[in-house]
């Protein structure tokens, strides 16, 4: 008997080996119609995979990430088949599924242009309609090489030659199209009915600039046309919200060739940044954190001691001072260790919570740089919490609660992931198990739902990651809480316990924003540049309808400045309609028009962003409304509606 355990714990028994599709049919015909593959003992497989031993089985639908991978991997083969039909002689490189889509790299004498996209999509539709069966077969190494060489697929030959000697070399065939591929795939091309080619790009073979530049076609696919339409709408919305575009238009920040990856913040950008930092300081002070500041450059030996040199040196910048080797810090942790080590602590002094707005530098490849989201210098809102083992669980809970409180201020939903030991790591298995269990227990006791993210922990310990969801459904990894048994040992940190003996503290490394730069970029896109009133660089813009009322506009500005608002006047000799449009483009929350009637009555005509003209109002009454929005940190951005 073969016992199959399903995710709900139920067990199904079969007298002999059975294919995945037949397991689904045994459960229900409806299920069999929608599944795309399965996870069998942690391995992703196709519908024709035969289960021959007791196994844990998860049947995959399109809503499962692994199911989407199978669906989109088959989609990439359909696109490659269409390209080779339309442009004979095109050589295949690779075509994997990626987040939200797939791509394929081609070596072709034909230069693909936007005008080719429709023809490729039409050919893909034909292949889908042909209902070609997708069949897997294997070949010995020599035969596999000869098979691909005969087809002129030189990149596939190179890939086969680089496989381990004992590797299974598999191919997938659909009609007259064959591709080297580990799979799995769908059972037929007919299931891929909704797809769209998104863009064309160049890509070096194997990402090496010394190799030939290939042509890459990006695309996406879905089970239903409605899903595709929704995704394309989100893409359009994302373009409008691009923080790089809005950063320029709103005069928040800029990037320059003289400092690639090093952002320049303008006065308006600094207003938002300072508000975030001030909020961070206020909230940390309430929770018993002390703020510290550590140097940007420290001796290289320190980074050997911390383990960063062995695990992170390719991302670090180095320099020499007085013939000694130094490094620009990529992380703040070692500096915090030295501060702790400069004093002697008792168990009564713990937990000790240190927060730091620490500027760090990391070497990122130029192709990976992306506005404020991926930079080479950024400010981590870091914290290091030193504690006894007995205090660990409550401190983890405190960090999770603190993070939740902060994200609620901005109206963010989020999900939590628990990341476990990576391949490259320090410490014993016992230490890692103990650390992972502590994080897991704290989350379980708080009733926090989380996903296990295998192998994605930091090199020194497991971690809890917080992934924000923005206004258009995208997720961003920001906050993290990392448990560390390693660095206290490496730096020989200690405290005196109740027994009078020295003990080693445990450390939590923690961020909430992640980095000020990236969090600000996320906020720009989340709010579509229309910051809530409390965050807006300019909260009020006053616009006289003619020069005669400039003095009154200045008087109103003076009154509102006294209330602590950020106010600008537009005194240009332009038509009022033009001034209003410009203020709207700058996404100012409150736009005040003043003319003869307003000057005589001591009032202002108020336009509210996203609502339009709301009529005349006394300046003091308006100030009360604005104060209420600021003090309550109201989320009054039309960008999230």
C-alpha positions in Angstrom: 0.0 0.0 0.0 1.1 3.5 -0.8 0.0 6.2 1.8 -0.4 9.7 0.5 -0.7 12.4 3.2 -2.5 15.6 2.1 -1.9 19.1 3.6 -5.0 18.8 5.8 -3.5 15.7 7.4 -5.9 13.3 5.7 -4.4 10.1 4.3 -5.3 8.2 1.1 -4.1 4.7 0.5 -3.5 3.0 -2.9 -2.7 -0.5 -3.7 -0.1 0.4 -6.3 1.8 3.4 -7.7 -0.4 6.2 -8.9 0.0 9.4 -11.1 -0.6 12.8 -9.6 -3.6 13.5 -11.9 -5.2 10.2 -10.7 -4.9 11.2 -7.1 -6.7 14.5 -8.0 -9.4 12.5 -9.8 -9.8 10.3 -6.8 -10.6 13.3 -4.7 -12.9 15.0 -7.2 -13.2 15.5 -11.0 -13.5 19.3 -10.4 -10.2 19.3 -8.6 -8.6 17.3 -11.4 -9.7 19.9 -14.0 -7.9 22.8 -12.2 -4.7 21.4 -10.7 -1.5 22.2 -12.6 1.0 19.9 -10.8 2.0 18.9 -7.3 4.6 19.1 -4.6 5.6 15.5 -3.7 7.9 15.3 -0.6 8.9 18.9 -1.3 9.7 18.3 -5.0 7.7 20.1 -7.7 6.3 17.7 -10.3 3.9 17.5 -13.2 0.5 15.8 -13.5 2.0 12.7 -15.1 4.4 12.1 -12.2 4.0 8.6 -10.7 4.1 8.4 -6.9 5.6 5.0 -6.0 6.2 5.4 -2.2 4.6 6.9 0.9 4.6 10.6 0.3 3.4 14.0 1.4 1.5 15.6 -1.5 0.2 19.1 -2.1 -1.9 19.5 -5.3 -1.1 22.8 -6.9 -3.6 25.3 -8.4 -2.8 28.6 -10.1 -3.1 30.5 -6.9 -0.1 28.6 -5.5 3.3 30.1 -6.3 4.6 26.7 -7.5 1.5 26.3 -9.6 2.1 29.6 -11.3 5.7 28.6 -12.0 4.5 25.4 -13.8 1.9 27.4 -15.8 4.4 30.1 -16.8 7.2 27.8 -17.6 5.0 26.1 -20.1 4.0 29.6 -21.4 7.7 30.4 -22.0 8.0 27.2 -24.2 4.9 28.3 -26.1 6.5 31.7 -26.7 9.8 30.1 -27.8 8.0 27.8 -30.2 6.2 30.8 -31.7 9.4 32.7 -32.2 11.1 29.8 -33.9 8.2 29.3 -36.2 8.1 32.9 -37.2 11.9 33.4 -37.3 13.6 30.2 -38.4 17.2 29.9 -37.3 16.6 31.5 -33.9 18.7 29.8 -31.3 17.3 29.2 -27.8 19.0 30.2 -24.6 17.0 30.1 -21.4 13.3 30.8 -20.5 12.4 30.6 -16.9 9.3 31.6 -14.9 9.9 34.7 -12.8 7.8 36.8 -10.3 4.5 37.7 -12.2 5.6 36.3 -15.5 8.4 34.7 -17.6 11.0 35.5 -20.2 13.0 33.8 -22.9 16.4 34.7 -24.2 17.1 34.3 -28.0 20.1 34.5 -30.3 18.6 35.6 -33.6 19.7 37.5 -36.7 16.3 39.1 -36.7 16.2 42.1 -34.3 12.9 42.0 -32.4 10.9 45.2 -32.4 7.6 46.3 -30.9 6.0 45.5 -34.3 6.9 41.8 -33.9 4.9 41.5 -30.6 1.5 41.1 -32.2 2.7 38.4 -34.6 4.3 36.4 -31.8 1.2 36.6 -29.7 -1.0 35.5 -32.6 1.3 32.5 -33.2 1.2 31.7 -29.5 -2.7 31.6 -29.8 -2.4 29.1 -32.7 -0.1 26.9 -30.6 -2.6 27.0 -27.7 -5.5 26.2 -30.0 -3.5 23.2 -31.5 -3.7 21.6 -28.0 -0.2 20.1 -28.3 0.5 17.4 -25.7 3.6 18.3 -23.6 5.7 15.2 -23.3 8.9 14.6 -21.1 11.7 12.3 -22.2 15.3 11.7 -21.0 18.6 11.1 -22.9 22.1 10.0 -21.8 24.6 12.8 -21.7 26.3 12.0 -25.1 23.0 11.5 -26.9 21.6 14.7 -25.4 24.6 16.7 -26.6 24.4 15.2 -30.1 20.7 15.8 -30.2 21.0 19.5 -29.3 24.1 20.0 -31.5 22.2 18.6 -34.5 19.5 21.2 -33.9 22.1 24.0 -33.8 21.2 24.8 -30.2 24.7 25.7 -29.0 23.6 27.2 -25.7 21.7 24.1 -24.8 24.9 22.0 -25.6 26.9 24.3 -23.2 24.3 23.9 -20.4 24.3 20.1 -20.8 28.1 20.0 -20.7 28.0 22.0 -17.4 25.6 19.6 -15.7 27.0 17.1 -13.1 28.0 13.7 -14.5 25.1 12.0 -12.7 22.5 14.6 -13.6 19.2 13.4 -15.2 19.0 15.2 -18.6 15.4 15.8 -19.5 13.6 17.4 -22.5 10.1 18.5 -23.1 8.4 18.1 -26.5 5.3 19.9 -27.8 4.6 19.2 -31.5 7.7 19.9 -33.4 9.3 21.9 -30.6 11.7 20.4 -28.2 13.6 22.1 -25.3 16.1 21.0 -22.7 14.3 21.5 -19.4 14.1 20.1 -15.9 10.4 20.9 -15.8 7.8 20.3 -14.7 5.2 21.5 -17.2 1.5 21.5 -17.9 0.1 18.4 -19.8 -1.0 20.5 -22.8 -0.6 23.9 -24.5 -4.4 24.4 -24.5 -4.4 25.6 -20.8 -2.5 28.8 -21.5 -5.2 31.1 -22.8 -4.4 34.5 -21.4 -1.0 36.0 -22.0 0.7 39.2 -22.9 4.2 40.1 -24.2 5.3 43.0 -22.0 8.7 44.2 -23.2 11.9 43.6 -25.1 15.4 43.9 -23.6 19.0 42.8 -24.0 20.7 40.2 -21.8 24.2 38.8 -21.8 24.4 35.0 -22.0 24.7 33.8 -18.4 24.7 37.4 -17.2 28.4 37.8 -18.2 29.2 41.0 -20.1 32.1 39.1 -21.8 29.5 36.8 -23.5 27.2 37.6 -26.4 24.3 40.0 -26.0 21.0 38.1 -26.5 17.5 39.4 -27.0 15.1 38.9 -24.1 11.3 38.9 -24.4 9.4 39.4 -21.2 5.8 38.3 -20.9 3.2 37.1 -18.5 0.3 34.7 -18.5 -2.8 33.8 -16.4 -5.5 31.2 -16.3 -8.3 33.7 -17.0 -8.5 36.9 -19.1 -9.9 38.8 -16.1 -6.7 38.1 -14.1 -4.6 39.3 -17.0 -6.6 42.5 -17.3 -6.3 43.2 -13.6 -2.5 42.6 -13.7 -2.1 44.9 -16.7 -4.1 47.6 -14.9 -1.8 47.2 -11.9 1.2 47.6 -14.2 -0.2 50.8 -15.6 -0.9 52.1 -12.1 2.6 51.2 -11.1 4.0 53.3 -13.9 2.0 56.3 -12.7 3.3 55.7 -9.2 7.0 55.2 -10.1 8.9 56.9 -7.3 11.7 57.9 -9.7 9.3 59.9 -11.9 7.4 61.4 -9.0 10.6 62.1 -7.1 11.6 64.4 -10.0 8.2 66.0 -10.5 7.7 66.7 -6.7 11.3 67.8 -6.3 12.0 65.2 -3.6 15.3 63.7 -4.6 17.6 63.2 -7.6 20.3 60.7 -8.8 23.4 61.8 -10.6 26.1 60.1 -12.7 28.7 61.6 -10.4 27.4 59.4 -7.6 25.6 56.3 -9.1 23.5 54.7 -6.4 24.0 57.6 -4.0 20.8 59.6 -3.7 20.7 63.4 -3.3 17.8 64.6 -1.2 16.2 68.0 -2.0 14.6 70.3 0.6 11.1 68.8 0.1 12.5 65.3 0.3 14.3 66.2 3.5 11.0 67.4 5.1 9.5 63.9 4.6 12.6 62.2 5.6 13.0 64.2 8.8 9.3 63.6 9.7 10.0 59.8 9.4 13.2 60.1 11.5 11.5 62.2 14.2 8.6 59.8 14.3 11.1 57.0 14.7 12.8 58.8 17.6 9.6 59.6 19.4 8.3 56.0 19.2 11.6 54.5 20.3 11.9 56.8 23.2 8.5 55.7 24.4 9.6 52.1 24.4 12.9 52.5 26.3 15.4 52.7 23.5 18.5 54.8 23.8 19.9 56.3 20.5 23.5 55.7 19.5 25.7 56.7 16.6 28.6 54.7 15.3 31.4 55.6 12.8 31.1 55.0 9.1 34.7 53.7 8.7 36.2 51.1 11.0 39.3 48.9 11.0 39.1 45.9 8.7 40.0 43.5 11.6 36.6 44.3 13.2 34.8 42.9 10.1 36.8 39.7 10.3 35.8 39.4 14.0 32.1 40.0 13.2 32.1 37.5 10.3 31.0 40.1 7.7 34.3 39.9 5.9 34.0 36.1 5.2 30.3 36.3 4.4 29.8 39.8 2.9 33.1 41.2 1.6 32.0 41.3 -2.1 29.4 43.9 -1.0 31.9 46.0 1.0 34.0 49.1 0.3 37.6 49.2 1.5 40.2 51.9 2.1 43.5 52.6 3.8 44.2 55.0 6.6 47.8 55.4 7.9 48.8 52.2 6.0 46.2 50.2 7.9 43.2 48.5 6.2 39.8 49.9 6.9 36.2 49.3 5.6 33.2 51.5 5.1 30.5 49.8 7.2 27.9 47.8 5.3 26.0 47.2 8.6 25.8 48.8 12.0 26.0 45.7 14.2 29.8 45.7 15.0 29.7 49.3 16.2 26.8 48.5 18.6 28.8 45.5 19.9 31.7 47.9 20.7 29.4 50.3 22.6 28.0 47.4 24.7 31.5 46.1 25.3 32.6 49.6 26.7 30.6 49.0 29.9 30.0 46.2 32.4 26.4 45.2 32.7 24.4 43.2 35.3 21.3 41.1 34.5 19.4 43.9 36.2 20.5 46.3 33.4 19.0 44.0 30.7 17.3 44.2 28.4 19.3 47.0 26.9 17.8 48.5 23.7 20.0 50.6 21.4 18.6 52.3 18.3 20.6 53.9 15.5 19.9 55.8 12.3 23.0 54.4 10.8 24.4 55.3 7.3 25.8 52.2 5.6 27.3 51.6 2.2 27.0 48.4 0.2 28.4 47.7 -3.3 25.5 46.9 -5.6 26.0 46.0 -9.3 25.2 49.0 -11.4 22.5 47.1 -13.3 20.7 46.4 -9.9 20.4 50.1 -8.9 16.8 51.3 -8.9 16.0 54.8 -7.6 15.6 54.7 -3.8 14.7 51.0 -3.8 18.2 49.8 -4.5 21.0 52.1 -3.6 24.7 52.0 -2.5 24.3 54.2 0.5 21.3 54.2 2.8 20.3 54.9 6.4 19.1 51.8 8.3 16.7 52.4 11.2 18.6 49.9 13.1 18.3 48.6 16.7 20.2 46.1 18.7 18.6 44.6 21.8 20.8 42.8 24.3 19.1 40.5 26.8 19.2 37.3 28.8 17.8 34.1 27.3 14.8 34.3 29.7 13.9 37.7 28.3 14.1 36.7 24.7 10.5 35.7 24.0 9.0 38.9 25.5 11.5 41.0 23.6 10.6 39.3 20.3 6.9 40.0 21.1 7.8 43.6 21.9 9.5 44.0 18.5 6.6 42.4 16.6 4.1 44.7 18.4 6.2 47.8 17.9 6.5 47.0 14.1 2.7 46.5 13.9 2.1 49.8 15.6 4.4 51.7 13.2 2.9 50.1 10.1 -0.7 51.0 11.2 0.3 54.7 11.2 0.8 54.5 7.4 -2.2 52.2 6.8 -0.2 49.3 5.6 -1.3 45.7 5.6 1.5 43.2 5.8 2.4 39.5 6.1 5.1 37.8 8.1 7.8 35.3 7.0 10.0 33.3 9.3 13.4 32.7 7.5 15.5 29.8 8.5 19.2 28.8 8.2 20.9 29.6 4.8 23.6 27.4 3.3 26.3 30.0 4.1 26.0 30.5 7.9 27.8 30.6 11.2 27.1 28.5 14.4 26.0 25.1 15.3 22.8 23.3 14.3 21.7 23.3 17.9 22.1 27.1 18.2 20.1 27.6 15.0 17.3 25.2 16.2 17.1 27.0 19.5 17.0 30.5 17.8 14.4 29.4 15.2 12.2 27.8 17.9 12.3 31.1 20.0 11.1 33.2 17.1 8.4 30.6 16.1 7.1 30.3 19.7 6.8 34.1 20.1 4.8 34.4 16.8 2.6 31.4 17.8 1.8 32.8 21.2 0.9 36.1 19.7 -1.4 34.5 17.1 0.6 35.9 14.2 0.2 34.0 11.0 3.5 33.5 9.1 5.0 31.7 6.2 8.2 29.6 6.6 10.9 30.9 4.2 13.4 28.0 4.1 17.1 29.0 3.9 16.6 32.7 3.7 17.9 33.7 7.2 20.9 36.0 7.9 24.3 34.3 8.0 24.3 34.7 11.8 20.8 33.7 12.7 17.1 33.1 11.7 14.8 36.1 11.3 11.2 37.3 11.1 10.6 39.5 8.0 7.7 41.9 7.5 6.3 42.3 4.0 4.2 45.4 3.4 1.3 45.5 0.9 0.9 48.8 -0.8 -2.2 50.5 -2.3 -2.0 48.4 -5.6 -1.3 45.1 -4.0 2.5 44.9 -4.4 4.6 43.6 -1.4 7.8 45.1 -0.1 10.1 43.5 2.5 10.9 46.2 5.1 11.0 45.3 8.7 13.1 42.4 10.1 13.8 40.9 13.5 17.0 38.7 13.5 18.0 36.5 16.4 21.8 36.2 16.9 23.7 33.9 19.2 26.9 34.3 17.1 28.1 37.9 17.4 27.9 38.1 21.2 30.3 35.1 21.3 32.6 36.6 18.6 32.9 39.9 20.5 33.1 38.1 23.9 30.1 40.1 25.3 29.0 39.4 28.8 26.8 40.4 31.7 26.9 39.4 35.4 24.1 37.1 36.2 22.2 36.7 39.5 24.7 34.0 40.4 27.6 36.5 40.2 29.0 34.7 37.2 29.6 36.1 33.7 27.1 35.0 31.0 26.8 35.8 27.3 23.8 37.9 26.2 21.5 37.2 23.3 21.0 39.8 20.6 18.0 40.8 18.4 19.0 42.9 15.3 15.9 44.8 14.2 14.7 47.3 11.7 11.1 48.6 11.1 11.4 50.9 8.0 14.3 48.8 6.7 16.0 51.9 5.4 14.8 55.4 5.3 15.5 55.8 1.6 13.7 52.6 0.5 10.7 53.2 2.9 10.4 56.8 1.5 10.4 55.3 -2.1 7.7 52.9 -1.0 5.6 55.6 0.5 5.8 57.7 -2.7 4.5 54.8 -4.7 1.9 53.7 -2.1 0.4 57.3 -1.9 1.1 58.0 -5.6 3.0 61.0 -4.5 0.0 62.4 -2.6 1.3 62.2 0.9 -1.2 62.5 3.8 -1.4 66.0 5.2 0.9 65.2 8.2 3.7 64.0 5.8 3.2 66.3 2.9 6.2 68.6 2.2 3.8 71.5 1.4 0.6 71.3 3.3 -1.0 74.5 2.1 -0.6 76.5 -1.1 -2.1 80.1 -1.2 -2.9 81.5 -4.6 -4.1 85.1 -5.1 -6.2 85.6 -8.2 -4.2 88.8 -9.1 -1.2 90.8 -7.8 -3.6 93.1 -5.9 -4.2 90.4 -3.3 -0.6 89.3 -2.8 -0.4 91.2 0.5 -3.5 89.4 1.8 -2.0 86.0 0.7 1.1 86.9 2.7 -1.0 87.7 5.7 -2.8 84.4 5.5 0.5 82.6 5.1 1.8 84.3 8.3 -1.3 83.1 10.3 -0.9 79.5 9.1 2.8 79.5 9.7 2.1 80.5 13.3 0.0 77.2 13.6 3.1 75.3 12.5 2.0 74.4 9.0 4.2 74.1 5.9 2.9 76.8 3.6 3.8 78.3 0.2 2.4 81.2 -1.7 2.2 81.4 -5.5 2.6 85.1 -6.3 3.3 84.7 -10.0 1.4 86.9 -12.4 -0.4 83.8 -13.9 -4.1 83.0 -14.3 -5.6 81.4 -11.3 -6.6 78.3 -13.3 -2.9 77.7 -14.2 -1.9 78.1 -10.5 -4.5 75.6 -9.3 -3.5 73.0 -11.9 0.2 73.4 -10.9 -0.7 73.0 -7.2 -2.7 69.9 -8.1 0.3 68.5 -10.0 2.3 69.1 -6.8 -0.3 67.1 -4.9 -0.7 69.8 -2.2 -3.5 68.8 0.3 -5.0 72.3 0.8 -5.2 74.9 -2.0 -6.4 78.3 -1.0 -7.7 80.9 -3.5 -7.9 84.5 -2.3 -9.4 87.5 -4.1 -11.5 90.6 -3.2 -14.3 88.7 -1.5 -11.9 86.7 0.7 -9.7 89.8 1.5 -12.8 91.8 2.6 -14.2 89.0 4.8 -10.9 87.7 6.2 -11.6 84.2 4.7 -10.1 81.9 2.1 -11.7 79.8 -0.7 -10.7 76.2 0.0 -9.9 73.4 -2.5 -9.1 70.1 -0.9 -6.9 67.6 -2.9 -9.1 64.8 -4.3 -12.4 66.6 -3.4 -12.2 69.9 -5.3 -13.8 73.2 -4.2 -15.4 73.0 -0.7 -16.3 76.7 -0.4 -15.2 79.7 1.7 -13.9 79.3 5.2 -12.4 81.4 8.0 -8.7 81.0 8.4 -8.9 79.9 12.0 -11.6 77.3 11.1 -9.3 75.9 8.4 -6.4 75.8 10.7 -8.4 73.6 13.1 -9.3 71.2 10.3 -5.6 70.9 9.2 -4.4 70.6 12.8 -6.9 67.7 13.4 -5.6 65.9 10.3 -1.9 66.3 11.3 -2.3 65.5 15.0 -4.3 62.4 14.2 -2.0 61.4 11.4 -5.0 60.9 9.2 -4.4 58.8 6.1 -6.1 61.4 3.8 -4.2 60.5 0.7 -6.4 60.0 -2.5 -3.6 57.7 -3.7 -4.7 54.9 -1.4 -8.4 55.1 -2.1 
